[in-house]
Amino acid sequence: GFRYYVVGSCEFNSSKLNDIEFTLSYYYNKLEYIRFSSSVGKYVGYTEHGIKNAERWNNGPEVISRRAQKESYCFPNVGAFTESALTKS
């Protein structure tokens, strides 16, 4: 069968907002076809289908909601993770 899945991640060096990067990658059959990265600030397509969707999503409300996820999703979770890790070391 065919597999479609989405992977979201927060990469960070510290709990400061400017040291955090949010990425959201879309896969189909193990091939990444589109990705949003907070450091780029828009969707980037890697296949013909991904490029078409990136153009559409970058001109719509999807890109605006993704830009906010670095602050709304990553920042609180990174803070909780680093605090938890530091208290156990």
HTML snippet that shows the backbone in 3Dmol.js (N, CA, C, O; Angstrom):
<script src="https://3Dmol.org/build/3Dmol-min.js"></script>
<div id="view" style="width:600px;height:400px;position:relative"></div>
<script>
const pdb = `
ATOM      1  N   GLY A   1       0.802  -1.171   0.000  1.00  0.00           N
ATOM      2  CA  GLY A   1       0.000   0.000   0.000  1.00  0.00           C
ATOM      3  C   GLY A   1       0.857   1.251   0.000  1.00  0.00           C
ATOM      4  O   GLY A   1       2.084   1.190   0.077  1.00  0.00           O
ATOM      5  N   PHE A   2       0.194   2.360  -0.086  1.00  0.00           N
ATOM      6  CA  PHE A   2       0.859   3.654  -0.097  1.00  0.00           C
ATOM      7  C   PHE A   2       0.802   4.274   1.282  1.00  0.00           C
ATOM      8  O   PHE A   2      -0.168   4.085   2.016  1.00  0.00           O
ATOM      9  N   ARG A   3       1.838   5.013   1.634  1.00  0.00           N
ATOM     10  CA  ARG A   3       1.898   5.649   2.948  1.00  0.00           C
ATOM     11  C   ARG A   3       2.068   7.146   2.806  1.00  0.00           C
ATOM     12  O   ARG A   3       2.909   7.630   2.049  1.00  0.00           O
ATOM     13  N   TYR A   4       1.251   7.866   3.550  1.00  0.00           N
ATOM     14  CA  TYR A   4       1.338   9.318   3.641  1.00  0.00           C
ATOM     15  C   TYR A   4       1.521   9.653   5.111  1.00  0.00           C
ATOM     16  O   TYR A   4       0.766   9.165   5.953  1.00  0.00           O
ATOM     17  N   TYR A   5       2.503  10.470   5.431  1.00  0.00           N
ATOM     18  CA  TYR A   5       2.674  10.882   6.817  1.00  0.00           C
ATOM     19  C   TYR A   5       3.356  12.240   6.883  1.00  0.00           C
ATOM     20  O   TYR A   5       3.995  12.683   5.929  1.00  0.00           O
ATOM     21  N   VAL A   6       3.205  12.887   8.032  1.00  0.00           N
ATOM     22  CA  VAL A   6       3.743  14.226   8.273  1.00  0.00           C
ATOM     23  C   VAL A   6       4.596  14.162   9.527  1.00  0.00           C
ATOM     24  O   VAL A   6       4.198  13.570  10.530  1.00  0.00           O
ATOM     25  N   VAL A   7       5.776  14.778   9.465  1.00  0.00           N
ATOM     26  CA  VAL A   7       6.688  14.803  10.606  1.00  0.00           C
ATOM     27  C   VAL A   7       6.964  16.255  10.967  1.00  0.00           C
ATOM     28  O   VAL A   7       7.448  17.031  10.144  1.00  0.00           O
ATOM     29  N   GLY A   8       6.650  16.610  12.205  1.00  0.00           N
ATOM     30  CA  GLY A   8       6.947  17.944  12.712  1.00  0.00           C
ATOM     31  C   GLY A   8       8.060  17.851  13.732  1.00  0.00           C
ATOM     32  O   GLY A   8       8.112  16.904  14.517  1.00  0.00           O
ATOM     33  N   SER A   9       8.958  18.835  13.727  1.00  0.00           N
ATOM     34  CA  SER A   9      10.050  18.802  14.697  1.00  0.00           C
ATOM     35  C   SER A   9      10.463  20.201  15.100  1.00  0.00           C
ATOM     36  O   SER A   9      10.271  21.174  14.371  1.00  0.00           O
ATOM     37  N   CYS A  10      11.036  20.264  16.283  1.00  0.00           N
ATOM     38  CA  CYS A  10      11.610  21.494  16.813  1.00  0.00           C
ATOM     39  C   CYS A  10      13.070  21.214  17.129  1.00  0.00           C
ATOM     40  O   CYS A  10      13.375  20.398  17.998  1.00  0.00           O
ATOM     41  N   GLU A  11      13.968  21.883  16.431  1.00  0.00           N
ATOM     42  CA  GLU A  11      15.395  21.725  16.686  1.00  0.00           C
ATOM     43  C   GLU A  11      15.869  22.977  17.413  1.00  0.00           C
ATOM     44  O   GLU A  11      15.486  24.093  17.062  1.00  0.00           O
ATOM     45  N   PHE A  12      16.720  22.777  18.447  1.00  0.00           N
ATOM     46  CA  PHE A  12      17.115  23.928  19.250  1.00  0.00           C
ATOM     47  C   PHE A  12      18.487  23.736  19.872  1.00  0.00           C
ATOM     48  O   PHE A  12      18.930  22.615  20.123  1.00  0.00           O
ATOM     49  N   ASN A  13      19.147  24.864  20.114  1.00  0.00           N
ATOM     50  CA  ASN A  13      20.423  24.893  20.822  1.00  0.00           C
ATOM     51  C   ASN A  13      20.267  25.465  22.215  1.00  0.00           C
ATOM     52  O   ASN A  13      21.097  25.225  23.092  1.00  0.00           O
ATOM     53  N   SER A  14      19.210  26.214  22.414  1.00  0.00           N
ATOM     54  CA  SER A  14      18.894  26.790  23.719  1.00  0.00           C
ATOM     55  C   SER A  14      17.398  27.033  23.763  1.00  0.00           C
ATOM     56  O   SER A  14      16.695  26.773  22.787  1.00  0.00           O
ATOM     57  N   SER A  15      16.910  27.526  24.879  1.00  0.00           N
ATOM     58  CA  SER A  15      15.472  27.790  24.993  1.00  0.00           C
ATOM     59  C   SER A  15      15.105  29.181  24.493  1.00  0.00           C
ATOM     60  O   SER A  15      13.959  29.601  24.651  1.00  0.00           O
ATOM     61  N   LYS A  16      16.037  29.898  23.900  1.00  0.00           N
ATOM     62  CA  LYS A  16      15.742  31.214  23.314  1.00  0.00           C
ATOM     63  C   LYS A  16      15.030  31.011  21.976  1.00  0.00           C
ATOM     64  O   LYS A  16      15.361  30.101  21.215  1.00  0.00           O
ATOM     65  N   LEU A  17      14.061  31.860  21.705  1.00  0.00           N
ATOM     66  CA  LEU A  17      13.227  31.708  20.514  1.00  0.00           C
ATOM     67  C   LEU A  17      14.044  31.762  19.221  1.00  0.00           C
ATOM     68  O   LEU A  17      13.731  31.039  18.275  1.00  0.00           O
ATOM     69  N   ASN A  18      15.076  32.596  19.158  1.00  0.00           N
ATOM     70  CA  ASN A  18      15.849  32.694  17.918  1.00  0.00           C
ATOM     71  C   ASN A  18      16.782  31.502  17.702  1.00  0.00           C
ATOM     72  O   ASN A  18      17.371  31.384  16.628  1.00  0.00           O
ATOM     73  N   ASP A  19      16.935  30.615  18.691  1.00  0.00           N
ATOM     74  CA  ASP A  19      17.742  29.400  18.553  1.00  0.00           C
ATOM     75  C   ASP A  19      16.900  28.169  18.248  1.00  0.00           C
ATOM     76  O   ASP A  19      17.402  27.046  18.301  1.00  0.00           O
ATOM     77  N   ILE A  20      15.629  28.367  17.930  1.00  0.00           N
ATOM     78  CA  ILE A  20      14.698  27.269  17.669  1.00  0.00           C
ATOM     79  C   ILE A  20      14.286  27.295  16.201  1.00  0.00           C
ATOM     80  O   ILE A  20      14.015  28.355  15.638  1.00  0.00           O
ATOM     81  N   GLU A  21      14.244  26.104  15.588  1.00  0.00           N
ATOM     82  CA  GLU A  21      13.734  25.987  14.224  1.00  0.00           C
ATOM     83  C   GLU A  21      12.610  24.951  14.205  1.00  0.00           C
ATOM     84  O   GLU A  21      12.765  23.832  14.696  1.00  0.00           O
ATOM     85  N   PHE A  22      11.489  25.345  13.634  1.00  0.00           N
ATOM     86  CA  PHE A  22      10.345  24.456  13.466  1.00  0.00           C
ATOM     87  C   PHE A  22      10.322  23.981  12.023  1.00  0.00           C
ATOM     88  O   PHE A  22      10.401  24.792  11.100  1.00  0.00           O
ATOM     89  N   THR A  23      10.214  22.659  11.819  1.00  0.00           N
ATOM     90  CA  THR A  23      10.066  22.119  10.470  1.00  0.00           C
ATOM     91  C   THR A  23       8.871  21.172  10.434  1.00  0.00           C
ATOM     92  O   THR A  23       8.573  20.482  11.409  1.00  0.00           O
ATOM     93  N   LEU A  24       8.209  21.157   9.310  1.00  0.00           N
ATOM     94  CA  LEU A  24       7.080  20.269   9.081  1.00  0.00           C
ATOM     95  C   LEU A  24       7.258  19.672   7.691  1.00  0.00           C
ATOM     96  O   LEU A  24       7.184  20.384   6.689  1.00  0.00           O
ATOM     97  N   SER A  25       7.495  18.359   7.632  1.00  0.00           N
ATOM     98  CA  SER A  25       7.779  17.671   6.374  1.00  0.00           C
ATOM     99  C   SER A  25       6.652  16.707   6.034  1.00  0.00           C
ATOM    100  O   SER A  25       6.144  15.996   6.900  1.00  0.00           O
ATOM    101  N   TYR A  26       6.268  16.693   4.763  1.00  0.00           N
ATOM    102  CA  TYR A  26       5.216  15.817   4.262  1.00  0.00           C
ATOM    103  C   TYR A  26       5.858  14.747   3.383  1.00  0.00           C
ATOM    104  O   TYR A  26       6.666  15.051   2.505  1.00  0.00           O
ATOM    105  N   TYR A  27       5.484  13.485   3.633  1.00  0.00           N
ATOM    106  CA  TYR A  27       6.053  12.350   2.916  1.00  0.00           C
ATOM    107  C   TYR A  27       4.962  11.532   2.247  1.00  0.00           C
ATOM    108  O   TYR A  27       3.838  11.432   2.740  1.00  0.00           O
ATOM    109  N   TYR A  28       5.322  10.955   1.121  1.00  0.00           N
ATOM    110  CA  TYR A  28       4.464   9.983   0.441  1.00  0.00           C
ATOM    111  C   TYR A  28       5.384   8.882  -0.068  1.00  0.00           C
ATOM    112  O   TYR A  28       6.306   9.144  -0.839  1.00  0.00           O
ATOM    113  N   ASN A  29       5.132   7.659   0.361  1.00  0.00           N
ATOM    114  CA  ASN A  29       5.979   6.514   0.011  1.00  0.00           C
ATOM    115  C   ASN A  29       7.450   6.771   0.334  1.00  0.00           C
ATOM    116  O   ASN A  29       8.322   6.513  -0.495  1.00  0.00           O
ATOM    117  N   LYS A  30       7.721   7.271   1.518  1.00  0.00           N
ATOM    118  CA  LYS A  30       9.067   7.529   2.034  1.00  0.00           C
ATOM    119  C   LYS A  30       9.800   8.653   1.318  1.00  0.00           C
ATOM    120  O   LYS A  30      10.985   8.866   1.573  1.00  0.00           O
ATOM    121  N   LEU A  31       9.133   9.376   0.432  1.00  0.00           N
ATOM    122  CA  LEU A  31       9.740  10.472  -0.303  1.00  0.00           C
ATOM    123  C   LEU A  31       9.187  11.803   0.222  1.00  0.00           C
ATOM    124  O   LEU A  31       7.982  12.049   0.166  1.00  0.00           O
ATOM    125  N   GLU A  32      10.069  12.643   0.724  1.00  0.00           N
ATOM    126  CA  GLU A  32       9.637  13.964   1.185  1.00  0.00           C
ATOM    127  C   GLU A  32       9.316  14.807  -0.041  1.00  0.00           C
ATOM    128  O   GLU A  32      10.158  14.984  -0.922  1.00  0.00           O
ATOM    129  N   TYR A  33       8.085  15.329  -0.092  1.00  0.00           N
ATOM    130  CA  TYR A  33       7.704  16.104  -1.265  1.00  0.00           C
ATOM    131  C   TYR A  33       7.489  17.577  -0.976  1.00  0.00           C
ATOM    132  O   TYR A  33       7.456  18.386  -1.903  1.00  0.00           O
ATOM    133  N   ILE A  34       7.342  17.946   0.297  1.00  0.00           N
ATOM    134  CA  ILE A  34       7.208  19.362   0.648  1.00  0.00           C
ATOM    135  C   ILE A  34       7.618  19.551   2.098  1.00  0.00           C
ATOM    136  O   ILE A  34       7.424  18.663   2.929  1.00  0.00           O
ATOM    137  N   ARG A  35       8.198  20.735   2.402  1.00  0.00           N
ATOM    138  CA  ARG A  35       8.627  21.027   3.771  1.00  0.00           C
ATOM    139  C   ARG A  35       8.410  22.504   4.078  1.00  0.00           C
ATOM    140  O   ARG A  35       8.650  23.379   3.246  1.00  0.00           O
ATOM    141  N   PHE A  36       7.947  22.749   5.301  1.00  0.00           N
ATOM    142  CA  PHE A  36       7.932  24.109   5.837  1.00  0.00           C
ATOM    143  C   PHE A  36       9.054  24.212   6.852  1.00  0.00           C
ATOM    144  O   PHE A  36       9.203  23.339   7.708  1.00  0.00           O
ATOM    145  N   SER A  37       9.834  25.258   6.764  1.00  0.00           N
ATOM    146  CA  SER A  37      10.899  25.516   7.729  1.00  0.00           C
ATOM    147  C   SER A  37      10.755  26.941   8.232  1.00  0.00           C
ATOM    148  O   SER A  37      10.602  27.872   7.442  1.00  0.00           O
ATOM    149  N   SER A  38      10.805  27.114   9.558  1.00  0.00           N
ATOM    150  CA  SER A  38      10.664  28.455  10.107  1.00  0.00           C
ATOM    151  C   SER A  38      11.856  29.337   9.763  1.00  0.00           C
ATOM    152  O   SER A  38      11.720  30.560   9.736  1.00  0.00           O
ATOM    153  N   SER A  39      13.019  28.751   9.500  1.00  0.00           N
ATOM    154  CA  SER A  39      14.170  29.575   9.124  1.00  0.00           C
ATOM    155  C   SER A  39      14.031  30.114   7.697  1.00  0.00           C
ATOM    156  O   SER A  39      14.547  31.188   7.389  1.00  0.00           O
ATOM    157  N   VAL A  40      13.333  29.369   6.819  1.00  0.00           N
ATOM    158  CA  VAL A  40      13.065  29.839   5.464  1.00  0.00           C
ATOM    159  C   VAL A  40      11.798  30.708   5.466  1.00  0.00           C
ATOM    160  O   VAL A  40      11.708  31.692   4.732  1.00  0.00           O
ATOM    161  N   GLY A  41      10.826  30.328   6.299  1.00  0.00           N
ATOM    162  CA  GLY A  41       9.590  31.097   6.423  1.00  0.00           C
ATOM    163  C   GLY A  41       8.539  30.790   5.392  1.00  0.00           C
ATOM    164  O   GLY A  41       7.562  31.528   5.260  1.00  0.00           O
ATOM    165  N   LYS A  42       8.724  29.697   4.648  1.00  0.00           N
ATOM    166  CA  LYS A  42       7.738  29.315   3.637  1.00  0.00           C
ATOM    167  C   LYS A  42       7.880  27.828   3.328  1.00  0.00           C
ATOM    168  O   LYS A  42       8.806  27.161   3.789  1.00  0.00           O
ATOM    169  N   TYR A  43       6.933  27.330   2.533  1.00  0.00           N
ATOM    170  CA  TYR A  43       6.982  25.947   2.075  1.00  0.00           C
ATOM    171  C   TYR A  43       7.927  25.840   0.882  1.00  0.00           C
ATOM    172  O   TYR A  43       8.003  26.747   0.053  1.00  0.00           O
ATOM    173  N   VAL A  44       8.644  24.724   0.807  1.00  0.00           N
ATOM    174  CA  VAL A  44       9.514  24.428  -0.327  1.00  0.00           C
ATOM    175  C   VAL A  44       9.135  23.041  -0.842  1.00  0.00           C
ATOM    176  O   VAL A  44       9.071  22.082  -0.073  1.00  0.00           O
ATOM    177  N   GLY A  45       8.885  22.945  -2.138  1.00  0.00           N
ATOM    178  CA  GLY A  45       8.513  21.674  -2.742  1.00  0.00           C
ATOM    179  C   GLY A  45       9.717  20.976  -3.336  1.00  0.00           C
ATOM    180  O   GLY A  45      10.621  21.621  -3.867  1.00  0.00           O
ATOM    181  N   TYR A  46       9.729  19.638  -3.245  1.00  0.00           N
ATOM    182  CA  TYR A  46      10.843  18.834  -3.754  1.00  0.00           C
ATOM    183  C   TYR A  46      10.452  17.940  -4.916  1.00  0.00           C
ATOM    184  O   TYR A  46      11.318  17.341  -5.555  1.00  0.00           O
ATOM    185  N   THR A  47       9.176  17.842  -5.196  1.00  0.00           N
ATOM    186  CA  THR A  47       8.686  17.071  -6.338  1.00  0.00           C
ATOM    187  C   THR A  47       7.738  17.976  -7.120  1.00  0.00           C
ATOM    188  O   THR A  47       7.431  19.082  -6.675  1.00  0.00           O
ATOM    189  N   GLU A  48       7.283  17.524  -8.259  1.00  0.00           N
ATOM    190  CA  GLU A  48       6.347  18.325  -9.051  1.00  0.00           C
ATOM    191  C   GLU A  48       5.083  18.645  -8.248  1.00  0.00           C
ATOM    192  O   GLU A  48       4.612  19.783  -8.238  1.00  0.00           O
ATOM    193  N   HIS A  49       4.547  17.635  -7.581  1.00  0.00           N
ATOM    194  CA  HIS A  49       3.359  17.821  -6.742  1.00  0.00           C
ATOM    195  C   HIS A  49       3.664  18.769  -5.576  1.00  0.00           C
ATOM    196  O   HIS A  49       2.853  19.636  -5.249  1.00  0.00           O
ATOM    197  N   GLY A  50       4.832  18.602  -4.953  1.00  0.00           N
ATOM    198  CA  GLY A  50       5.210  19.449  -3.830  1.00  0.00           C
ATOM    199  C   GLY A  50       5.415  20.898  -4.230  1.00  0.00           C
ATOM    200  O   GLY A  50       5.050  21.804  -3.481  1.00  0.00           O
ATOM    201  N   ILE A  51       5.990  21.126  -5.391  1.00  0.00           N
ATOM    202  CA  ILE A  51       6.213  22.495  -5.876  1.00  0.00           C
ATOM    203  C   ILE A  51       4.883  23.201  -6.122  1.00  0.00           C
ATOM    204  O   ILE A  51       4.726  24.374  -5.783  1.00  0.00           O
ATOM    205  N   LYS A  52       3.929  22.486  -6.712  1.00  0.00           N
ATOM    206  CA  LYS A  52       2.601  23.073  -6.957  1.00  0.00           C
ATOM    207  C   LYS A  52       1.911  23.419  -5.640  1.00  0.00           C
ATOM    208  O   LYS A  52       1.323  24.491  -5.502  1.00  0.00           O
ATOM    209  N   ASN A  53       1.986  22.498  -4.667  1.00  0.00           N
ATOM    210  CA  ASN A  53       1.368  22.776  -3.369  1.00  0.00           C
ATOM    211  C   ASN A  53       2.084  23.903  -2.644  1.00  0.00           C
ATOM    212  O   ASN A  53       1.432  24.728  -2.006  1.00  0.00           O
ATOM    213  N   ALA A  54       3.408  23.959  -2.726  1.00  0.00           N
ATOM    214  CA  ALA A  54       4.160  25.028  -2.072  1.00  0.00           C
ATOM    215  C   ALA A  54       3.736  26.393  -2.601  1.00  0.00           C
ATOM    216  O   ALA A  54       3.548  27.328  -1.823  1.00  0.00           O
ATOM    217  N   GLU A  55       3.586  26.511  -3.902  1.00  0.00           N
ATOM    218  CA  GLU A  55       3.139  27.782  -4.493  1.00  0.00           C
ATOM    219  C   GLU A  55       1.767  28.182  -3.962  1.00  0.00           C
ATOM    220  O   GLU A  55       1.536  29.337  -3.604  1.00  0.00           O
ATOM    221  N   ARG A  56       0.866  27.211  -3.918  1.00  0.00           N
ATOM    222  CA  ARG A  56      -0.504  27.481  -3.449  1.00  0.00           C
ATOM    223  C   ARG A  56      -0.521  27.815  -1.964  1.00  0.00           C
ATOM    224  O   ARG A  56      -1.163  28.783  -1.556  1.00  0.00           O
ATOM    225  N   TRP A  57       0.187  27.013  -1.139  1.00  0.00           N
ATOM    226  CA  TRP A  57       0.176  27.215   0.303  1.00  0.00           C
ATOM    227  C   TRP A  57       0.909  28.490   0.712  1.00  0.00           C
ATOM    228  O   TRP A  57       0.526  29.129   1.692  1.00  0.00           O
ATOM    229  N   ASN A  58       1.948  28.870  -0.017  1.00  0.00           N
ATOM    230  CA  ASN A  58       2.678  30.096   0.315  1.00  0.00           C
ATOM    231  C   ASN A  58       1.868  31.354   0.022  1.00  0.00           C
ATOM    232  O   ASN A  58       2.191  32.427   0.531  1.00  0.00           O
ATOM    233  N   ASN A  59       0.819  31.236  -0.794  1.00  0.00           N
ATOM    234  CA  ASN A  59      -0.046  32.375  -1.099  1.00  0.00           C
ATOM    235  C   ASN A  59      -1.369  32.319  -0.355  1.00  0.00           C
ATOM    236  O   ASN A  59      -2.274  33.100  -0.648  1.00  0.00           O
ATOM    237  N   GLY A  60      -1.496  31.411   0.601  1.00  0.00           N
ATOM    238  CA  GLY A  60      -2.742  31.256   1.335  1.00  0.00           C
ATOM    239  C   GLY A  60      -2.525  31.352   2.842  1.00  0.00           C
ATOM    240  O   GLY A  60      -1.438  31.701   3.302  1.00  0.00           O
ATOM    241  N   PRO A  61      -3.568  31.040   3.600  1.00  0.00           N
ATOM    242  CA  PRO A  61      -3.486  31.139   5.061  1.00  0.00           C
ATOM    243  C   PRO A  61      -2.618  30.059   5.706  1.00  0.00           C
ATOM    244  O   PRO A  61      -2.240  30.184   6.871  1.00  0.00           O
ATOM    245  N   GLU A  62      -2.300  29.001   4.959  1.00  0.00           N
ATOM    246  CA  GLU A  62      -1.508  27.905   5.522  1.00  0.00           C
ATOM    247  C   GLU A  62      -0.142  28.377   6.000  1.00  0.00           C
ATOM    248  O   GLU A  62       0.305  27.983   7.077  1.00  0.00           O
ATOM    249  N   VAL A  63       0.520  29.206   5.221  1.00  0.00           N
ATOM    250  CA  VAL A  63       1.874  29.651   5.575  1.00  0.00           C
ATOM    251  C   VAL A  63       1.845  30.558   6.809  1.00  0.00           C
ATOM    252  O   VAL A  63       2.779  30.537   7.611  1.00  0.00           O
ATOM    253  N   ILE A  64       0.811  31.330   6.963  1.00  0.00           N
ATOM    254  CA  ILE A  64       0.706  32.227   8.126  1.00  0.00           C
ATOM    255  C   ILE A  64       0.559  31.417   9.409  1.00  0.00           C
ATOM    256  O   ILE A  64       1.194  31.729  10.417  1.00  0.00           O
ATOM    257  N   SER A  65      -0.276  30.378   9.376  1.00  0.00           N
ATOM    258  CA  SER A  65      -0.445  29.549  10.570  1.00  0.00           C
ATOM    259  C   SER A  65       0.820  28.770  10.896  1.00  0.00           C
ATOM    260  O   SER A  65       1.125  28.567  12.071  1.00  0.00           O
ATOM    261  N   ARG A  66       1.563  28.331   9.892  1.00  0.00           N
ATOM    262  CA  ARG A  66       2.819  27.602  10.145  1.00  0.00           C
ATOM    263  C   ARG A  66       3.880  28.511  10.742  1.00  0.00           C
ATOM    264  O   ARG A  66       4.639  28.081  11.610  1.00  0.00           O
ATOM    265  N   ARG A  67       3.950  29.752  10.298  1.00  0.00           N
ATOM    266  CA  ARG A  67       4.939  30.691  10.835  1.00  0.00           C
ATOM    267  C   ARG A  67       4.744  30.903  12.331  1.00  0.00           C
ATOM    268  O   ARG A  67       5.711  31.138  13.056  1.00  0.00           O
ATOM    269  N   ALA A  68       3.508  30.822  12.793  1.00  0.00           N
ATOM    270  CA  ALA A  68       3.214  31.030  14.208  1.00  0.00           C
ATOM    271  C   ALA A  68       3.538  29.813  15.064  1.00  0.00           C
ATOM    272  O   ALA A  68       3.610  29.937  16.287  1.00  0.00           O
ATOM    273  N   GLN A  69       3.733  28.652  14.469  1.00  0.00           N
ATOM    274  CA  GLN A  69       3.933  27.435  15.261  1.00  0.00           C
ATOM    275  C   GLN A  69       5.281  27.374  15.964  1.00  0.00           C
ATOM    276  O   GLN A  69       5.410  26.676  16.970  1.00  0.00           O
ATOM    277  N   LYS A  70       6.272  28.071  15.474  1.00  0.00           N
ATOM    278  CA  LYS A  70       7.558  28.122  16.179  1.00  0.00           C
ATOM    279  C   LYS A  70       7.339  28.686  17.579  1.00  0.00           C
ATOM    280  O   LYS A  70       7.867  28.174  18.565  1.00  0.00           O
ATOM    281  N   GLU A  71       6.546  29.756  17.638  1.00  0.00           N
ATOM    282  CA  GLU A  71       6.285  30.400  18.917  1.00  0.00           C
ATOM    283  C   GLU A  71       5.231  29.665  19.744  1.00  0.00           C
ATOM    284  O   GLU A  71       5.375  29.545  20.961  1.00  0.00           O
ATOM    285  N   SER A  72       4.182  29.175  19.102  1.00  0.00           N
ATOM    286  CA  SER A  72       3.084  28.568  19.856  1.00  0.00           C
ATOM    287  C   SER A  72       3.322  27.110  20.216  1.00  0.00           C
ATOM    288  O   SER A  72       2.837  26.648  21.248  1.00  0.00           O
ATOM    289  N   TYR A  73       4.065  26.369  19.382  1.00  0.00           N
ATOM    290  CA  TYR A  73       4.284  24.944  19.632  1.00  0.00           C
ATOM    291  C   TYR A  73       5.686  24.658  20.176  1.00  0.00           C
ATOM    292  O   TYR A  73       5.836  24.023  21.219  1.00  0.00           O
ATOM    293  N   CYS A  74       6.692  25.124  19.471  1.00  0.00           N
ATOM    294  CA  CYS A  74       8.070  24.791  19.865  1.00  0.00           C
ATOM    295  C   CYS A  74       8.501  25.483  21.156  1.00  0.00           C
ATOM    296  O   CYS A  74       8.999  24.831  22.074  1.00  0.00           O
ATOM    297  N   PHE A  75       8.314  26.784  21.229  1.00  0.00           N
ATOM    298  CA  PHE A  75       8.842  27.549  22.360  1.00  0.00           C
ATOM    299  C   PHE A  75       8.399  27.007  23.721  1.00  0.00           C
ATOM    300  O   PHE A  75       9.253  26.818  24.587  1.00  0.00           O
ATOM    301  N   PRO A  76       7.095  26.745  23.955  1.00  0.00           N
ATOM    302  CA  PRO A  76       6.689  26.196  25.256  1.00  0.00           C
ATOM    303  C   PRO A  76       7.240  24.791  25.511  1.00  0.00           C
ATOM    304  O   PRO A  76       7.629  24.471  26.634  1.00  0.00           O
ATOM    305  N   ASN A  77       7.274  23.953  24.473  1.00  0.00           N
ATOM    306  CA  ASN A  77       7.758  22.586  24.648  1.00  0.00           C
ATOM    307  C   ASN A  77       9.267  22.521  24.843  1.00  0.00           C
ATOM    308  O   ASN A  77       9.752  21.706  25.628  1.00  0.00           O
ATOM    309  N   VAL A  78      10.005  23.355  24.151  1.00  0.00           N
ATOM    310  CA  VAL A  78      11.452  23.395  24.332  1.00  0.00           C
ATOM    311  C   VAL A  78      11.782  23.858  25.744  1.00  0.00           C
ATOM    312  O   VAL A  78      12.671  23.305  26.391  1.00  0.00           O
ATOM    313  N   GLY A  79      11.071  24.865  26.220  1.00  0.00           N
ATOM    314  CA  GLY A  79      11.286  25.336  27.588  1.00  0.00           C
ATOM    315  C   GLY A  79      11.027  24.250  28.612  1.00  0.00           C
ATOM    316  O   GLY A  79      11.799  24.090  29.557  1.00  0.00           O
ATOM    317  N   ALA A  80       9.950  23.501  28.435  1.00  0.00           N
ATOM    318  CA  ALA A  80       9.627  22.412  29.369  1.00  0.00           C
ATOM    319  C   ALA A  80      10.663  21.300  29.286  1.00  0.00           C
ATOM    320  O   ALA A  80      11.048  20.736  30.310  1.00  0.00           O
ATOM    321  N   PHE A  81      11.117  20.979  28.077  1.00  0.00           N
ATOM    322  CA  PHE A  81      12.095  19.915  27.889  1.00  0.00           C
ATOM    323  C   PHE A  81      13.449  20.285  28.508  1.00  0.00           C
ATOM    324  O   PHE A  81      14.043  19.482  29.228  1.00  0.00           O
ATOM    325  N   THR A  82      13.929  21.488  28.232  1.00  0.00           N
ATOM    326  CA  THR A  82      15.238  21.875  28.765  1.00  0.00           C
ATOM    327  C   THR A  82      15.207  21.985  30.277  1.00  0.00           C
ATOM    328  O   THR A  82      16.172  21.616  30.946  1.00  0.00           O
ATOM    329  N   GLU A  83      14.111  22.488  30.822  1.00  0.00           N
ATOM    330  CA  GLU A  83      13.999  22.583  32.284  1.00  0.00           C
ATOM    331  C   GLU A  83      14.011  21.197  32.902  1.00  0.00           C
ATOM    332  O   GLU A  83      14.684  20.974  33.908  1.00  0.00           O
ATOM    333  N   SER A  84      13.275  20.261  32.313  1.00  0.00           N
ATOM    334  CA  SER A  84      13.233  18.897  32.819  1.00  0.00           C
ATOM    335  C   SER A  84      14.598  18.221  32.709  1.00  0.00           C
ATOM    336  O   SER A  84      15.027  17.539  33.639  1.00  0.00           O
ATOM    337  N   ALA A  85      15.276  18.405  31.585  1.00  0.00           N
ATOM    338  CA  ALA A  85      16.584  17.777  31.382  1.00  0.00           C
ATOM    339  C   ALA A  85      17.634  18.360  32.317  1.00  0.00           C
ATOM    340  O   ALA A  85      18.472  17.623  32.836  1.00  0.00           O
ATOM    341  N   LEU A  86      17.602  19.650  32.537  1.00  0.00           N
ATOM    342  CA  LEU A  86      18.603  20.296  33.386  1.00  0.00           C
ATOM    343  C   LEU A  86      18.456  19.933  34.857  1.00  0.00           C
ATOM    344  O   LEU A  86      19.450  19.857  35.580  1.00  0.00           O
ATOM    345  N   THR A  87      17.223  19.709  35.307  1.00  0.00           N
ATOM    346  CA  THR A  87      17.016  19.363  36.706  1.00  0.00           C
ATOM    347  C   THR A  87      17.422  17.926  36.992  1.00  0.00           C
ATOM    348  O   THR A  87      17.624  17.575  38.154  1.00  0.00           O
ATOM    349  N   LYS A  88      17.547  17.086  35.975  1.00  0.00           N
ATOM    350  CA  LYS A  88      17.921  15.681  36.169  1.00  0.00           C
ATOM    351  C   LYS A  88      19.417  15.445  35.970  1.00  0.00           C
ATOM    352  O   LYS A  88      19.903  14.347  36.240  1.00  0.00           O
ATOM    353  N   SER A  89      20.152  16.448  35.506  1.00  0.00           N
ATOM    354  CA  SER A  89      21.587  16.230  35.263  1.00  0.00           C
ATOM    355  C   SER A  89      22.431  16.618  36.459  1.00  0.00           C
ATOM    356  O   SER A  89      23.655  16.496  36.417  1.00  0.00           O
TER     357      SER A  89
END
`;
const viewer = $3Dmol.createViewer("view");
viewer.addModel(pdb, "pdb");
viewer.setStyle({}, {cartoon: {color: "spectrum"}});
viewer.zoomTo();
viewer.render();
</script>
